[in-house]
């Protein structure tokens, strides 16, 4: 599972089913390094009923 605090500007999230790609244009400033400390948790990045993954 990808959390918003892990995403860096320029990274791309991709849907493995349909190929949709989303580029991070601004990093999350609401969270620390732990998902539990995130005020916007739970973060869910979903497409085609599956979680998006970070494109390598």
N, C-alpha and C positions, 0 to 999 in steps of 0.2 A: 504494500500500500504506500502510495506517495503522499507525503504531508506537505502542506504549503511552505513550512519553514525550511524544507530541504531543496526547494526549487530556486534556481539561480537565473538571473536575467540572461536570455538567449537560449536557454534550454528548450527543448521541444518535447511535448507530450504527444503520444500517438495512440490511435485506436488500432489494435491488431486486426480487427474485423473489417472495418470500412476504409481505413487509411487516413481518417481525419487527423490533422496535425494542428496543435495549438502551441504557439510560441510564448514563453514567459516574457512579458515586456516590463514588468515591475515586480520586484521581490517583496514578499510579505514582511512587514515591519511590526506586526502585532504579536509575533511569537518569538520565543527564545529557541533554544536548541532541543527542547523536549516537547513532544506532542501534547503532553498533559498540561503544559503551561500555556498552550495556545488558547486565546480567547475566542477564536473562530472555529474551534474543533467541533465536531469531526469534519475534516476536509475530505471531500469525495470528488474525484475527477472521473466521471463515468460516461461511456458512450457504448451503444449497442449492448447495454446491460453488463458491460465488463469495465474494469478499472483501466484507465489510460496508463501507459507505461512511458518512462523516459526514453526517448530515442537515443540510440548510441551511435 
